Amino acid sequence: MAQKTVVLGISGGVDSSVAALLLKQQGYRVIGLFMKNWEEDDAGGACTAEEDFEDVCRVCGKLDIPYYTVNFSKQYMERVFSYFLAEYRAGRTPNPDVLCNREIKFGPFREYAEELGADYIATGHYCAISHEGGVHRLLKARDAGKDQTYFLNQLTQAQLADVLFPLGGLLKSEVRQIAEENGLATAKKKDSTGICFIGERNFRQFLQSYLPAQPGRILTLSGEEVGRHQGLMYYTIGQRRGLELGGRQGESGRWFVVRKDMENNVLYVSHGDESPLYSRSCRVEGINYIPFPPREDRFRCTAKFRYRQSEQAVTVERTGMDTADVFFDEPQRAVTEGQYAVFYDSRQCLGGGVIASVQP
């Protein structure tokens, strides 16, 4: 039987390094493909593409697997970064990692991998997958704290076909241990956090270089002016830090953002009382169902409204092919427009969509 070829997205981190090792141990012919998705012009930036590529070279050399590099910066700018800016301009808080997976890692990357002769493509994501009867189901990882199905909620059946996720059954601690036992250079490398094109830079300074700031008033919900904001795009619902508002005399508690009025350029805040942050339902648009839309117009499941959140019981009422109203069993705090609502049924990720509006 001919050896099957897997093209692996290799980033220079410990996860994709161990994924490469495991795939080779499983008998696949492994090819590493390093993606460059951002052209770093600012010398003060911390997008570590050069350093990461050096680690790719070390790991692939150690494992004796071929590797290539490909530049998707143009596609990233057109398909991900332009959306990122448009969402901030509209006062929402986008999640570019979800789009990057749909538009880059399982888009141009997949096409390039097929040109290299891939029978399968693979990544170091913490999730699992089931391929049965031509139906591809996205499943949660064994490591609940690292599960990344949230970021893959927009993948289609075509994108999930012939995909392998070697880390789905491992804990992060086990991945590190495997890397160390096999002498991989990335064994103790710190996990990357945040968005590469921002890196360790000041977020406000970065965003301001693309979107001019429009300072304005900060008001309480009763209409009292308590300060000035630097630009609505810099704030997100529930934010506590960076408001530069002092405490009220004789009152305990902190200030936090409860609403943004784009039309009048007003930031609304509350002091101590968190009740304005809670909502009972939200409207979701652009829903991608995995593996396919449910037959029922109303169904029960659990949902996450941000990555670092436990699943919440909800009722989903479909209002169109890719729209729905989502009703929460318990009021939810700081559900934010622009983020994704992702649906689950036990271990299976059912897909998700963008939070378009929130009903108090």
C-alpha positions, 0 to 999 in steps of 0.5 A: 500500500502506498504511503499517504502524504500529510501536509501539516501546518507547522508554526514553530510552536510545540503543538505543531511540532508534536503533531509532526512527530506523531504523524510520522510515527503513524507511518505518514509521509509528512511535509511541513508547511510554514505560513507567513500571514503578515508583513511586519514593517514595524521594527518595534513589532513582536510578530515572531515569524523569523524566530518561528521559522528557525524553530520550524527548521530545527524541528523538521531537521530533527524529524527528517521531514521536508518543509516549505514556506508560503506567503499568504499575506495578501490573502490575509490582508484582503480576507481577514484584516480588512474585516477586522478593521471594518468591524472595529470601525462599526463598533463591534469586537471581532474575532480574527482567529475564526476568520483566519481558520476559514479563510487562510488555514483551511482555504489557500493553505489547503489548496497549496497542500493539494498542489504538494500532493497531500492526501490529508492536511493536518494542524496542531489544533486541540480538537478531534474529528470524525469522518464517517460515511462522507460526513465530517463532524468536529469534536472537542479535544480531550483537554477541555482547557485547550479545546479550540473547536470554538475557533473552527466553528466556521469550517465547512464540510469541504474544508473538514474533509481529509483533515487530521487533528493529531492532538485531539486525544492529548493533554497539553502537559502530555504534548510538552512531555512528548516534545521533551522526550523526543528532543524537540527544540520547541519543548519549552517554548512559550505558547503564542498569545493574541493576534500575530499582527499586533504582537506585544505592541500597544493595541491602541497605538496599533489600531490608531495607525489604521483607524483615526481615533474620535475621542468623545464623552463617557456617560452613565446610563442616567446621562451624567458625564464622568469622563472622556474616551479615546475612541469607541473602537478601543473599548469592549463590553464589560471592560474594566481596565483603561477607563481612567475613571476614579471611584465615587466618593463613599461607593465601592466597586469599579467602572465598566463599559456597558454600551457604545453609541456609535451614532453619537460617539458616546461610551456608556459606563456603570459603577458597581452595578453589573446588571446592565451587562446581563442579557437574556438572548442574542441574534446570531447571523452567518451561522455555519452548521456542522455537519449540516443544518438541523431539521428542527427550527427550534432546538436545545443545545449548549453555547459559548459566547467567547472562547474562555467560557463554560458552555451555557444551556440555550434554546436556538430558534432558527429565523432563516438559513443562517440566522437564529435567535438564541435564548439563554436559560440563565442571564449571560454577562457581557455578550458582545456584538462581533464575537461568535456564538458557538453551539455544542451537543455534548462532545460535538461542535454544531457550528456557530455564527456572529453575534449581531445584536443582544437583547437585555 
